[in-house]
Amino acid sequence: MRGRRRAAVLGSPIEHSLSPVLHRAAYQELGLADRSYDRFEVDEDALPGFIARLGPEWAGLSLTMPLKRAIIPLLDAVSDTAASVETVNTVVFTEDGRKVGDNTDIPGLLAALSEQGVEKVESAAVLGAGATASSALAALARICTGEVTAYVRSEARAAEMREWGERLGVDVRTADWSRAAEALAAPLVIATTPAGATDELAASVPAAAGTLFDVLYDPWPTPLAAAWTHRGGKLLGGLDLLVHQAVLQVELMTGCPTAPLAAMRAAGEAALRARH
């Protein structure tokens, strides 16, 4: 396909998405003047019609909430990685017009941890449940040699996380959220909760803190992240995940073998500074 190629991020709400900033920075760095990347407010009801209207100029889509599972029935194929968690955050349009779903959150999370030297852990804790937590479990299946404890607010969520553990080959134990402070002693803690949910834990960060991966990026740092840094622990934030998964999306959507990580991260940091 020659000529202009389009990509975009879809979701609801979408106005605060950093994806356009990251992808456009990559296109500029790679000299891809014929590429554009936009954002569209699309909910689950509007998604089928939006997909049906896309023309041959489209190269790919990024999906955020609440579309990461709603997109699956509209696709021609889904990668093994995405199928493992029933979550698609990336759609690539092939030259023959097929729509292929993928998940770059899982390898993105692993790449972000690897960048910080975290490649194997003996145990881990996950704060929260849901789509991001299942992606975290899928990543931990590759680097955690022992037990993962998921701290959740209901028995329904606990059962869901145990089921994901069985599907993904992870030894998952669940605990009630009232005991979440215990999670902070784990060598790797992945916080997948909404803004404010972990604020109460900031006072419980241990003196010998390990690694915290807090998937939030705005506002940043969270009280938990700030306390973690104060204790000297290793810290990763939502921007680390966002940038690494976007790097993989750019590579999938453009065919370029290596996306410009540094330029994309710098653009994301600048955009976040401009908001405050």
Disulfide bonds with the S-S distance in Angstrom:
none
